[in-house]
Amino acid sequence: MHHHFWRVREKQSEKIKKDRLKLWSTEKVQKSETWKDCIFWSSSSWVSMEDDDWVLVRPPTEKEFWNPSLIETEVSRPLKVRFNGPGKYWTDALPIGTGRLGAMVWGGVASETINLNEDTLWTGIPGNYTDPDAPEVLSEVRKLVDDGQYAEATTAAFKLFGDPAEVYQLLGDIKLEFDDSHSAYGEKMYHRELDLDTATVEVKYSVGEVEFTREHFASYPDQVIVTKISGIKSGCLSFTVSLDSKLHHQSHVNVKNQIVMEGSCPGKRIPPKPNEENDNPKGIQFSVVLDLQISNGVGAIHVLDDRKLRVEGSDWAVMLLAASSSFDGLFTKPLDSKKDPTLEAINTLNSIKNLSYSDLYARHLHDYQKLFHRVSLQLSKSIRSLTKDRSSPNDIDETVSTADRVKSFQNDEDPSLVELLFQYGRYLLIACSRPGTQVANLQGIWNKDIEPAFDCAPHLNINLQMNYWPSLPCNLRECQEPLFDYISSLSINGSKTAKVNYETSGWVVHHVSDIWAKTSPDRGKPVWAVWPMGGAWLCTHLLEHYTYTMDKEFLEYKAYPLLEGCASFLLDWLIEGRGGFLETNPSTSPEHTFIAPDGELASVSYSSTMDITIIREVFSGIVCAAEVLGKSADGLIERVRKAQPRLYPIKIARDGSIMEWAQDFEDPQVHHRHLSHLFGLFPGHTITIERTPDLCKAADNTLYKRGEDGPGWSTTWKAALWARLHNSEHAYRMVKHLFVLVDPDQGSNFRGLYSNLFNAHPPFQIDANFGFSAAVAEMLVQSTMNDLYLLPALPRDKWANGCVKGLKARGGVSVSICWTEGDLHELGIWSKDRNSTKRLHYRGSIVTARLKTGRVYTFNRQLKCINTYSFPE
């Protein structure tokens, strides 16, 4: 075994010392006085010597394989979302999550509500997503389109609708009631913060001379939400805890220290009204179990009304909350489920009954930080804050609330706030999407309503896809696994929809879905509901996952079968059209209308640019995948190759912009929020600066034409699009555009951030948070399988100095960059498991770099390799 040593930092915070845990490994390590200030690392863990005891320290992160000469050590600026008072609105609460379980911490003093969510709580039961009448309607709509009667085709398309998606539900609340004395807390001493570095929410306040602390975290390894409440004076802690929910429920004290709440979701999307005859089928059942522990020998727990627990005179209390549901897969009706949610929740708590609070925290921290610490970002207007200077004051005033920092951004343009929002997106993805969970929905997992906006459902015409844009470049590949599981489920239902509704092979999905993997068109208007490209867009994520990870096993056994079904549908969906081209009919450009030649407003035509671009991306991807897997001679691939040159080309309109539809229709909303016709620029790869300069110029004109206003997700999409055009000025303008504080009482703003940094659509949609992280990464590093573009859209006057470590690029490569005064200073590149060759692009220079597995390469600003060394073994 090889031993590697790193010096412990001279000054360690009390919190780091407090949070360490004695080494749980059985590995014996010989102690040595000379190791007192060192860290020992082996394949199992890191340990350090402190006060004659070995204690567990976090394992090494990939970004630490490379250390630039620019900075001796990484300056740790606090990544905290901070409040100086309790929450007034839900968007003041702070989110935590295990991927499956979520909570929102308001930080009330005399009384506190912690909102709870569980990702399988939805209305409804498995549905039938087919319509045998659809083929006849499809023929009617196609004929009207062929005849140029677009308004009439739009009206006829209403008959293609299916049933609406089901609705995501809340779980319930933890209710805490404290003594009346807490109402007189010292407001100036109060603080509440979410620390992204530890995924922990802390609330602190003082009542008289007594300081109280609450710590909250959500543990993925142990699947519990953990809360510790303590006071600095012995016996000072007294409070009452109970569980509640807006759903049908009942609660009781199970044993002297446990509360059980059992309930159910509606079996239909609209809850039955009081006194209404109830033909509602049995919906998903749920159970929440809260376990309460207090300090040994100090204080007591009393049962109140058989549904509340009262703590009297304790030093501290720890609450562990577990929850489960009867959801047993998308094809099992809740009525037929064999799962016992209460038993599952109790078993979860029993599995950790021998773990202390410190144990739970250390396990949570180890699991979370091995993901979060893969990437760091430092941005600065000056070199001083990036260099190691212990005498320099911290440039962030930790007493200022995050909301106030957002308010001042338009004037001070604080780069550290960009760092915070970038890392917040990564934090949220870790908190709401982990292996084994459901996909991140419209609000991730956090929802307070039984009838949330837009059903809180995943929308497949950009929302669901944008949720996962940062997973690959921002080094969180595991967080994308729920998406692939979901695509597999959609393909099963989608094959039935394709066969019955459209009489095609393969599988199809439309624009909105739910936990039951709904694949049929939605209700509402054809402008959004008639859009059978949702599954095809999702399939591009399968291809991207392979290009970033080079995981051939994933490509062969997971991605390729799904791509085959998708391509098969698309080949059958394409029909012979005008000028010998293959076209889609009916076709819409998501959520956008046009004015037909006869002056009528319409949304249904043929071969929208987005349709054809997505098809082109899928076809190109499956051909490349077939080459990798040795399947190029397959009949399906031959059909795809023949179809590719017959796809309708992207055209430039009379005004110099990209045409959104196959014809140059008049646009009634030139500032429309969607940028669907630019899909080929980002996230696609059809439009590139090198291969299609004319289309890039047209894309530039399109973005000017669309304007800067729009909801948050549109703003971050524009930032990524401008970045792909290597336009740093406009990419940054879109970044800056997002930093507007939204008042929930005045929700008319069409973009911005709430005080907890949730994106305001309004209302809250989480996709812009994820889109922001992806857009910033795109400004710093872009890639193809063969190329790396370094700082392609860096706003040099705004982020003159900076360092990003641990970003991922296509081809299985990790990239770290430091820059000074707007110029690249040092570059680090490595590939953990394959040799590769990359062309490095920087401000007109192109250098070829050959990378060997397991070696880290450092390049200077002239892209000359100045150092190489091996990974720690």
Summary of the structure (lengths in Angstrom):
residues: 873
radius of gyration: 27.7
end to end distance: 8.6
largest distance: 88.0
contacts: 3111
relative contact order: 0.11
helix: 32%
strand: 26%
